[in-house]
Amino acid sequence: MNVSSNDSKKKLMFYWLPVMVYCALIFFQSSYPVTEALPPFPFADKLLHIVGYAVLGFLFYRAYQTTGFRN
């Protein structure tokens, strides 16, 4: 195993694996039925969506910076 292959596996595990795991968590959580309880404040669900997808955006941006497609 050469150094570039080892470095590639580290990049995959450290940068891209969190993106894939977070996407899987979003997928599995979205498959549960919606609760009928009222949110604690108006538009709480919208705020949670913004925060959740902002985290996904950050993880993807961080992983994308490790690729050669910067320009």
N, C-alpha and C positions, 0 to 999 in steps of 0.2 A: 504494500500500500504506500503510495507516494504522499508527499506533503500536501499537494494541492487537493487530492482526494480527501484527506483527513480534514483539511480546512473547509472543504465544501460540506462535509457532514456536520461539522461544528456550526456552520452558518445555518444549515437546515434545521438543526435541533434548537439552536438558540434564537433564531429570528423567525423562521417560518412555522415551526411547530406550534408556538403560541397562537399564531393567526388561525391555524387549522383547528386547534382545540377550542378556541373562542367561537369560531363559526359553528362547530359541532354543538357547543353549549347553547348558542342562540337557536339552532335548529331544534334541538331536543326540548328546550324550554317553550318554544312556540307551539309544540305539538300538544301541550297540556291544555285542557279546557279553561276558559276564562272564568274567573271567580265573579260572583255577583255582588261582592262587597263594594261599597263606595270608596273611592280613593280618599286619602287623608286630606287632600286639598284639591281644588280644581286644576285640571290639566296635569295631574301627577303622572299619568301614564305617558303623556307626551314628553315630560321631562326625563322620565326613565328611558324612553326610547332614544332621546338625544344623547344622554350620557352613555348608554350601552353602545350605540353606534359610533360615538366619538372615541371610545376605547378601541373598538375594532379599527377605526380609521388610523389611530395612532399606531397600533400594532402593525397594520399593513404598511404604513409609511416607513416605519422603522425597518421592516423586513425588506421593503422595496429599495431602500438605500444601499443594501448589500449587493444589488444586481449591477450589471454593466449598462443599464438603460438610463443613465442619469441625464444624458443630453436629449 
